[in-house]
């Protein structure tokens, strides 16, 4: 069906057509852009003509990195997002247990736990969890996704004892030889996979709710940031039931490539029922707010602690080379500058044109400004979790000192070097709120109201490109998505305000009124 959108304020992100007045959509594509009179002249009796009453129309947002299934799965778990104390955590979980009717010995899973926000100023212990929840195994998943705390029953269910040896790149915390219940990095990530997920029918319902959440923020292309073997059955069900109305790009756990390739043979680099396999994902360190990011210089107040890496150089080189050989993309989680150094070093050592697969450095919180020249030369795309400036900026000042913290997510320096970069929210770590992310990039304010790195601010247009046309480029989709241009997908959003024409402090308050995917409305307020 044909549609004409007119009487709108268009943001095209296409230099050739910046002053258009109307667009014609046909068969999911943008067929014509131009002046209102010439576009309206193309209507026929079956064309839907939509007067947008001066609202703003712009390209839909493209999620450069998140964990789509985790967003869905978290909907079945207790949410500790606003908890400020141990008592608050306990009361929130007790309400959840009552609501869900959880019985003794059944797992209690809680997400969005963040010790940085607690008035106690430390992690809760297994003893404190045992006292509050003596009859159930329980895990509190840290908001970063890189650590968590379990009670004694939870540790027992996972067969973790004082004698359990943590895997390389992981930690099982002990105090005076006794387990505290705290696990981080590989010790946490590998064990959390063993805990059951919700029933299949509940998960499918949650997947539908998750994609509606993304669409409500104007996002029509979403990332599955780590497709593991445990997720294969649910993704097969998602495809069989044709659940998706947003595009999902998945990055796989290389260890299980053979089975993933077998099950999703039709999805390798090609969308089939809205899913495509984009490449591989590796983790080279942890999180700066969790003090596990791998640094070249020590953390503040601890001259002997640098965080740590999670993979050996030889293994990193092997997987990068495999990605190059198979012409698949490689995404590397690198928060600390030492982890970024490892990724850069391994790419250099291979001495191949790795730029052809557009390698992505995920998060890059503490990517050094001095490392940007190598990033540019090697064709690495940094995808910055820019909202760290707001959510954990004050924590980064504490962990790294003001001077180093002011350079987190160095988007301004990247712009000056004309590096293609993107922004993301790493959902479910935070909501996939793109306008908030743009606000963070142009203002760089912390929760305490400090400006964190004046020179690393970017202008509104640069921030907008980072979540549209640049993200399309990251996915090799710049010819199909990211701007309003003839021949591209009709992936659009309608908003109540034009972010280019309002005070930059108001950008976070912009409302998405409608989200359009391939010419069809998938969300409306």
Secondary structure per residue as TSV (DSSP state, phi and psi in degrees):
chain	resnum	aa	ss	phi	psi
A	1	X	-	360.0	139.0
A	2	X	-	-84.9	144.5
A	3	X	E	-135.9	142.1
A	4	X	E	-119.9	126.2
A	5	X	E	-105.0	127.3
A	6	X	E	-146.9	177.8
A	7	X	S	54.4	46.9
A	8	X	S	-131.5	164.2
A	9	X	E	-96.6	103.5
A	10	X	E	-91.6	130.9
A	11	X	E	-109.4	107.1
A	12	X	-	-91.7	-29.3
A	13	X	-	58.7	21.6
A	14	X	-	-121.8	113.3
A	15	X	T	-59.5	-24.2
A	16	X	T	-81.2	-20.8
A	17	X	-	-134.9	60.2
A	18	X	T	-83.1	-16.6
A	19	X	T	-118.9	39.4
A	20	X	-	-75.5	159.7
A	21	X	-	-120.3	-14.6
A	22	X	E	-160.6	157.8
A	23	X	E	-136.3	145.8
A	24	X	E	-108.2	126.1
A	25	X	E	-107.7	132.0
A	26	X	E	-143.1	125.8
A	27	X	T	54.7	41.0
A	28	X	T	80.9	-2.1
A	29	X	E	-115.0	158.3
A	30	X	E	-83.0	108.7
A	31	X	E	-88.7	-35.1
A	32	X	E	-149.4	135.9
A	33	X	E	-123.9	146.7
A	34	X	E	167.2	-158.8
A	35	X	-	-72.1	151.2
A	36	X	H	-54.9	-45.1
A	37	X	H	-62.9	-44.4
A	38	X	H	-72.1	-33.1
A	39	X	H	-74.2	-43.1
A	40	X	H	-62.8	-27.1
A	41	X	T	-66.9	-14.3
A	42	X	T	-91.2	-1.4
A	43	X	-	-72.5	152.8
A	44	X	-	-128.8	-170.3
A	45	X	T	-66.6	-19.9
A	46	X	T	-100.1	1.9
A	47	X	-	-82.1	129.9
A	48	X	E	-86.2	120.6
A	49	X	E	-106.2	121.5
A	50	X	E	-117.5	114.5
A	51	X	E	-86.6	116.6
A	52	X	-	-94.9	7.4
A	53	X	T	50.3	44.8
A	54	X	T	71.5	11.7
A	55	X	-	-68.7	168.2
A	56	X	E	-95.4	135.9
A	57	X	E	-119.1	132.7
A	58	X	E	-148.3	167.2
A	59	X	E	-61.1	145.1
A	60	X	-	-66.9	162.6
A	61	X	E	-82.4	153.6
A	62	X	E	-123.5	118.5
A	63	X	-	-75.1	113.7
A	64	X	S	-81.6	-19.2
A	65	X	S	-169.5	121.8
A	66	X	-	-161.3	-173.4
A	67	X	B	-126.5	88.5
A	68	X	H	-56.3	-48.9
A	69	X	H	-65.7	-36.6
A	70	X	H	-62.2	-36.2
A	71	X	H	-60.8	-43.8
A	72	X	H	-66.4	-46.6
A	73	X	H	-63.3	-36.5
A	74	X	H	-63.0	-20.6
A	75	X	T	-67.4	-17.1
A	76	X	T	-96.0	5.7
A	77	X	S	-117.5	162.5
A	78	X	E	-67.8	137.7
A	79	X	E	-108.4	116.3
A	80	X	-	-102.3	22.0
A	81	X	T	-55.2	-37.2
A	82	X	T	-104.8	11.5
A	83	X	-	-74.4	131.8
A	84	X	-	-114.9	-0.9
A	85	X	S	-156.6	166.9
A	86	X	H	-62.2	-40.3
A	87	X	H	-62.4	-40.2
A	88	X	H	-63.1	-42.6
A	89	X	H	-59.2	-48.9
A	90	X	H	-59.1	-46.6
A	91	X	H	-65.9	-38.1
A	92	X	H	-64.6	-42.7
A	93	X	H	-70.2	-39.0
A	94	X	H	-61.6	-39.4
A	95	X	H	-64.2	-40.7
A	96	X	H	-64.1	-44.1
A	97	X	H	-60.7	-41.9
A	98	X	H	-66.4	-43.7
A	99	X	H	-63.1	-42.2
A	100	X	H	-87.0	-11.3
A	101	X	T	66.8	39.4
A	102	X	-	-73.0	131.9
A	103	X	-	-94.0	163.4
A	104	X	T	-54.6	143.7
A	105	X	T	75.6	-2.8
A	106	X	S	-87.3	145.9
A	107	X	-	-63.6	140.1
A	108	X	E	-112.5	120.6
A	109	X	E	-117.0	126.0
A	110	X	E	-123.4	139.0
A	111	X	E	-115.7	174.0
A	112	X	E	64.1	25.9
A	113	X	E	-71.5	133.5
A	114	X	-	-144.8	104.8
A	115	X	G	-61.3	-23.8
A	116	X	G	-65.0	-21.4
A	117	X	G	-100.2	2.4
A	118	X	-	-90.8	140.5
A	119	X	T	-66.9	-21.2
A	120	X	T	-72.6	-20.2
A	121	X	-	71.2	22.8
A	122	X	S	-156.4	174.1
A	123	X	-	-75.8	145.9
A	124	X	-	-67.9	153.4
A	125	X	-	-107.6	166.2
A	126	X	H	-64.6	-33.1
A	127	X	H	-63.4	-40.7
A	128	X	H	-68.4	-35.9
A	129	X	H	-70.7	-37.9
A	130	X	H	-59.6	-41.9
A	131	X	H	-65.3	-40.1
A	132	X	H	-79.9	-33.0
A	133	X	-	-134.2	72.8
A	134	X	T	-74.9	-17.7
A	135	X	T	-104.7	-1.3
A	136	X	S	-133.7	144.3
A	137	X	-	-70.7	138.2
A	138	X	E	-140.6	142.5
A	139	X	E	-132.9	133.5
A	140	X	E	-103.5	113.0
A	141	X	E	-87.3	123.6
A	142	X	E	-63.1	146.8
A	143	X	T	-56.4	-30.0
A	144	X	T	-71.3	-21.0
A	145	X	S	82.2	5.4
A	146	X	S	-113.1	3.4
A	147	X	E	-160.8	173.9
A	148	X	E	-175.0	169.1
A	149	X	E	-125.5	134.1
A	150	X	E	-119.8	155.6
A	151	X	-	-88.7	-177.7
A	152	X	H	-62.8	-41.2
A	153	X	H	-64.7	-37.5
A	154	X	H	-64.0	-45.0
A	155	X	H	-61.8	-41.0
A	156	X	H	-63.7	-42.4
A	157	X	H	-62.3	-30.4
A	158	X	T	-94.8	5.5
A	159	X	T	59.3	39.1
A	160	X	-	-101.5	120.8
A	161	X	-	-125.9	179.1
A	162	X	T	-61.1	-21.2
A	163	X	T	-94.0	-3.8
A	164	X	-	-69.0	130.6
A	165	X	-	-92.5	126.9
A	166	X	-	-67.1	142.8
A	167	X	-	-66.9	161.5
A	168	X	T	-54.7	137.9
A	169	X	T	73.4	29.0
A	170	X	E	-149.5	169.8
A	171	X	E	-145.5	131.8
A	172	X	E	-111.9	108.2
A	173	X	E	-75.4	137.4
A	174	X	E	-130.4	150.8
A	175	X	E	-134.5	121.4
A	176	X	T	55.5	37.7
A	177	X	T	79.8	-1.0
A	178	X	E	-107.9	143.7
A	179	X	E	-66.0	136.1
A	180	X	E	-92.1	-15.5
A	181	X	E	98.2	-9.1
A	182	X	E	-90.6	128.3
A	183	X	E	-123.5	147.8
A	184	X	E	-140.6	156.7
A	185	X	E	52.1	-132.1
A	186	X	H	-58.4	-31.6
A	187	X	H	-64.7	-36.5
A	188	X	H	-80.5	-48.9
A	189	X	H	-60.3	-43.4
A	190	X	H	-71.2	-33.9
A	191	X	H	-78.2	-33.2
A	192	X	H	-65.3	-25.2
A	193	X	T	-64.8	-23.2
A	194	X	T	-80.0	-13.6
A	195	X	S	-82.8	135.5
A	196	X	-	-59.6	151.6
A	197	X	-	-104.2	174.6
A	198	X	-	-65.4	163.2
A	199	X	-	-57.9	153.4
A	200	X	H	-57.2	-43.7
A	201	X	H	-65.0	-35.6
A	202	X	H	-68.9	-38.6
A	203	X	H	-65.5	-41.9
A	204	X	H	-62.5	-42.1
A	205	X	H	-59.3	-42.3
A	206	X	H	-69.1	-34.4
A	207	X	H	-61.3	-41.6
A	208	X	H	-63.9	-39.9
A	209	X	H	-68.4	-37.0
A	210	X	H	-65.0	-44.3
A	211	X	H	-69.2	-29.7
A	212	X	H	-66.4	-36.8
A	213	X	H	-61.6	-49.0
A	214	X	H	-58.7	-45.1
A	215	X	H	-63.4	-33.4
A	216	X	H	-65.9	-21.7
A	217	X	T	-97.1	9.3
A	218	X	T	84.2	18.9
A	219	X	E	-100.7	128.5
A	220	X	E	-118.3	-9.7
A	221	X	E	-126.1	126.0
A	222	X	E	-124.4	153.9
A	223	X	E	-108.8	138.4
A	224	X	E	-98.7	100.6
A	225	X	E	-74.8	-9.0
A	226	X	E	-163.5	89.5
A	227	X	E	-85.3	106.3
A	228	X	-	-100.8	172.1
A	229	X	G	-63.3	-28.9
A	230	X	G	-66.0	-23.3
A	231	X	G	-91.4	-6.7
A	232	X	H	-57.2	-49.6
A	233	X	H	-59.7	-41.9
A	234	X	H	-70.5	-36.4
A	235	X	H	-70.0	-33.1
A	236	X	H	-62.0	-41.8
A	237	X	H	-66.2	-40.2
A	238	X	H	-59.4	-43.2
A	239	X	H	-71.2	-42.5
A	240	X	H	-60.0	-39.8
A	241	X	T	-86.3	-2.0
A	242	X	T	50.6	52.2
A	243	X	-	-76.1	-33.3
A	244	X	-	-76.5	135.2
A	245	X	S	-121.6	3.6
A	246	X	S	-113.3	157.1
A	247	X	E	-80.1	136.9
A	248	X	E	-122.1	125.5
A	249	X	E	-106.9	120.9
A	250	X	E	-107.8	142.3
A	251	X	E	-120.2	130.0
A	252	X	E	-101.5	155.9
A	253	X	-	-74.9	111.1
A	254	X	G	-58.2	-26.8
A	255	X	G	-62.7	-24.8
A	256	X	G	-117.0	30.2
A	257	X	H	-60.7	-41.4
A	258	X	H	-59.0	-47.8
A	259	X	H	-71.4	-35.4
A	260	X	H	-66.6	-42.9
A	261	X	H	-61.2	-39.5
A	262	X	H	-64.7	-45.4
A	263	X	H	-75.8	-27.0
A	264	X	T	-124.6	41.9
A	265	X	G	-58.6	-31.4
A	266	X	G	-85.1	-1.4
A	267	X	G	-110.2	4.6
A	268	X	B	-72.3	109.3
A	269	X	T	63.8	8.7
A	270	X	S	-134.8	134.7
A	271	X	-	-72.1	127.9
A	272	X	B	-133.9	118.1
A	273	X	T	53.2	39.0
A	274	X	T	73.7	12.5
A	275	X	E	-120.7	134.7
A	276	X	E	-135.6	148.0
A	277	X	E	-89.1	118.4
A	278	X	E	-94.0	-26.7
A	279	X	E	161.1	-148.8
A	280	X	E	-110.3	153.9
A	281	X	E	-126.8	131.7
A	282	X	E	-128.5	155.3
A	283	X	E	-115.1	124.2
A	284	X	-	-107.9	-9.9
A	285	X	-	-166.1	-161.3
A	286	X	-	-113.8	-133.2
A	287	X	-	-119.7	142.0
A	288	X	T	-68.6	-37.8
A	289	X	T	-70.6	-23.5
A	290	X	T	-91.2	1.3
A	291	X	T	61.1	35.0
A	292	X	-	-120.2	-0.2
A	293	X	S	-62.6	140.9
A	294	X	-	-90.0	116.5
A	295	X	-	-113.7	153.5
A	296	X	S	-80.7	-25.7
A	297	X	S	-120.1	153.4
A	298	X	-	-70.8	159.0
A	299	X	-	-65.3	153.3
A	300	X	T	-61.5	143.3
A	301	X	T	65.9	15.4
A	302	X	-	-155.1	85.7
A	303	X	T	-68.8	-8.2
A	304	X	T	-107.8	4.6
A	305	X	-	-116.5	125.7
A	306	X	-	-120.5	10.0
A	307	X	-	71.3	-162.1
A	308	X	-	-161.5	158.2
A	309	X	-	-87.5	170.3
A	310	X	S	-121.1	-7.9
A	311	X	S	-138.5	150.5
A	312	X	-	-82.1	151.4
A	313	X	H	-53.2	-44.0
A	314	X	H	-58.9	-39.9
A	315	X	H	-71.9	-38.3
A	316	X	H	-62.4	-45.6
A	317	X	H	-60.8	-41.6
A	318	X	H	-60.7	-45.2
A	319	X	H	-73.1	-37.6
A	320	X	H	-62.2	-43.5
A	321	X	H	-63.9	-38.2
A	322	X	H	-63.9	-42.4
A	323	X	H	-60.7	-44.1
A	324	X	H	-61.6	-46.7
A	325	X	H	-62.8	-39.9
A	326	X	H	-88.7	1.5
A	327	X	T	55.1	43.2
A	328	X	-	-117.3	155.6
A	329	X	E	-77.6	156.6
A	330	X	E	-123.2	127.4
A	331	X	E	-111.5	126.5
A	332	X	E	-119.7	119.8
A	333	X	E	-71.5	113.7
A	334	X	E	-138.9	106.8
A	335	X	-	-93.9	-46.4
A	336	X	S	-83.7	158.5
A	337	X	H	-69.9	-23.9
A	338	X	H	-73.8	-36.9
A	339	X	H	-64.7	-41.3
A	340	X	H	-62.0	-38.7
A	341	X	H	-62.2	-39.9
A	342	X	H	-62.9	-45.3
A	343	X	H	-62.2	-46.3
A	344	X	H	-62.5	-45.8
A	345	X	H	-60.0	-44.8
A	346	X	H	-68.1	-34.7
A	347	X	H	-67.6	-44.4
A	348	X	H	-60.3	-43.0
A	349	X	H	-63.2	-33.9
A	350	X	H	-68.0	-26.1
A	351	X	T	52.9	50.2
A	352	X	S	-131.3	166.5
A	353	X	-	-78.8	69.1
A	354	X	G	-64.0	-21.1
A	355	X	G	-57.2	-24.1
A	356	X	G	-66.1	-24.7
A	357	X	G	-99.2	7.4
A	358	X	-	48.2	64.8
A	359	X	-	-61.2	143.4
A	360	X	E	-117.7	130.0
A	361	X	E	-98.2	106.3
A	362	X	E	-82.9	133.4
A	363	X	E	84.7	-65.2
A	364	X	-	54.0	31.8
A	365	X	T	-53.0	-46.5
A	366	X	T	-115.3	24.3
A	367	X	-	-54.2	125.9
A	368	X	-	-74.5	142.0
A	369	X	G	-58.1	-34.0
A	370	X	G	-69.9	-13.9
A	371	X	G	-91.4	-8.0
A	372	X	H	-67.7	-29.2
A	373	X	H	-63.7	-42.3
A	374	X	H	-66.1	-39.8
A	375	X	H	-56.3	-44.7
A	376	X	H	-67.6	-47.2
A	377	X	H	-61.0	-36.0
A	378	X	H	-88.6	-4.2
A	379	X	T	73.1	25.6
A	380	X	-	-78.1	136.4
A	381	X	E	-100.2	110.9
A	382	X	E	-79.4	130.6
A	383	X	E	-112.0	105.9
A	384	X	E	-88.4	135.1
A	385	X	-	-86.5	72.8
A	386	X	T	-64.7	-25.4
A	387	X	T	-70.0	-6.6
A	388	X	H	-56.4	-31.1
A	389	X	H	-55.2	-37.6
A	390	X	H	-87.7	-53.3
A	391	X	H	-69.8	-37.7
A	392	X	T	-131.5	16.1
A	393	X	H	-56.6	-43.5
A	394	X	H	-67.5	-33.3
A	395	X	H	-68.0	-38.8
A	396	X	H	-66.2	-35.4
A	397	X	H	-61.0	-42.2
A	398	X	H	-66.4	-41.2
A	399	X	H	-79.0	-29.6
A	400	X	H	-127.1	-4.3
A	401	X	-	85.2	155.1
A	402	X	H	-62.5	-44.8
A	403	X	H	-59.8	-45.1
A	404	X	H	-73.3	-38.2
A	405	X	H	-64.2	-30.3
A	406	X	T	-66.5	-14.7
A	407	X	T	-103.1	8.8
A	408	X	S	-62.7	148.0
A	409	X	S	46.1	68.6
A	410	X	-	-75.5	66.2
A	411	X	H	-69.4	-39.6
A	412	X	H	-61.0	-45.9
A	413	X	H	-65.4	-36.0
A	414	X	H	-65.9	-39.5
A	415	X	H	-61.7	-43.3
A	416	X	H	-61.8	-31.1
A	417	X	T	-90.7	4.2
A	418	X	T	57.6	40.8
A	419	X	-	-87.1	134.4
A	420	X	-	-75.9	119.2
A	421	X	E	-132.8	162.4
A	422	X	E	-129.8	168.1
A	423	X	E	-120.6	151.5
A	424	X	-	-150.0	172.9
A	425	X	-	-115.3	-6.8
A	426	X	T	54.1	34.6
A	427	X	T	-54.8	138.7
A	428	X	T	-88.5	13.6
A	429	X	T	-57.1	-48.2
A	430	X	S	-133.4	169.8
A	431	X	-	-63.3	147.7
A	432	X	-	-77.9	58.7
A	433	X	-	-95.5	96.5
A	434	X	H	-68.5	-36.9
A	435	X	H	-67.7	-34.8
A	436	X	H	-63.9	-40.6
A	437	X	H	-62.2	-43.7
A	438	X	H	-61.4	-42.4
A	439	X	H	-58.8	-42.9
A	440	X	H	-62.3	-41.2
A	441	X	H	-67.7	-35.7
A	442	X	H	-90.7	-17.9
A	443	X	H	-111.1	-34.5
A	444	X	-	49.2	52.0
A	445	X	B	-99.1	142.4
A	446	X	-	-89.2	172.5
A	447	X	T	-61.0	-29.8
A	448	X	T	-83.6	2.9
A	449	X	S	86.9	7.0
A	450	X	-	-78.2	147.9
A	451	X	B	-86.9	121.8
A	452	X	-	-109.2	90.0
A	453	X	-	90.7	72.1
A	454	X	G	-54.3	-42.3
A	455	X	G	-71.9	-14.1
A	456	X	G	-96.1	3.9
A	457	X	-	-67.4	153.9
A	458	X	-	-126.4	161.4
A	459	X	-	-78.6	169.3
A	460	X	H	-62.1	-41.8
A	461	X	H	-63.6	-41.2
A	462	X	H	-63.0	-41.0
A	463	X	H	-65.6	-38.7
A	464	X	H	-65.0	-41.4
A	465	X	H	-61.6	-34.2
A	466	X	H	-64.5	-21.4
A	467	X	T	-114.7	12.0
A	468	X	T	-132.7	-92.3
A	469	X	H	-65.0	-37.4
A	470	X	H	-68.1	-38.9
A	471	X	H	-68.3	-34.7
A	472	X	H	-61.2	-42.4
A	473	X	H	-60.8	-42.3
A	474	X	H	-56.0	-35.2
A	475	X	T	-93.7	11.1
A	476	X	T	60.9	31.7
A	477	X	-	-122.0	23.4
A	478	X	T	-66.1	-18.1
A	479	X	T	-88.4	-7.7
A	480	X	T	-116.1	-25.8
A	481	X	S	-138.7	169.8
A	482	X	S	98.9	-12.4
A	483	X	S	-153.9	165.4
A	484	X	-	-93.3	103.5
A	485	X	-	-150.5	143.9
A	486	X	T	-56.9	132.4
A	487	X	T	95.8	-16.9
A	488	X	S	-84.9	163.4
A	489	X	B	-60.1	143.4
A	490	X	-	-83.3	68.5
A	491	X	-	-103.6	106.2
A	492	X	E	-139.8	160.4
A	493	X	E	-131.9	150.0
A	494	X	E	-111.6	129.1
A	495	X	E	-126.3	163.1
A	496	X	S	-80.8	-17.6
A	497	X	S	-140.8	158.3
A	498	X	-	-94.9	113.0
A	499	X	T	-63.6	-17.8
A	500	X	T	-82.8	-7.4
A	501	X	S	-121.7	8.6
A	502	X	S	-119.1	167.8
A	503	X	-	-59.2	134.6
A	504	X	G	-63.2	-19.4
A	505	X	G	-77.4	-12.9
A	506	X	G	-95.6	-4.1
A	507	X	G	-58.6	-37.7
A	508	X	G	-64.9	-14.5
A	509	X	G	-95.7	0.3
A	510	X	-	-62.9	139.5
A	511	X	-	-107.6	129.0
A	512	X	E	-79.1	120.3
A	513	X	E	-93.3	-31.8
A	514	X	E	-155.9	141.9
A	515	X	E	-122.6	129.7
A	516	X	E	-119.0	127.4
A	517	X	E	-119.8	120.9
A	518	X	T	50.6	41.1
A	519	X	T	84.6	-6.5
A	520	X	E	-111.2	139.0
A	521	X	E	-72.3	123.0
A	522	X	E	-110.9	-8.6
A	523	X	E	-154.1	138.5
A	524	X	E	-146.0	142.9
A	525	X	-	-75.6	360.0
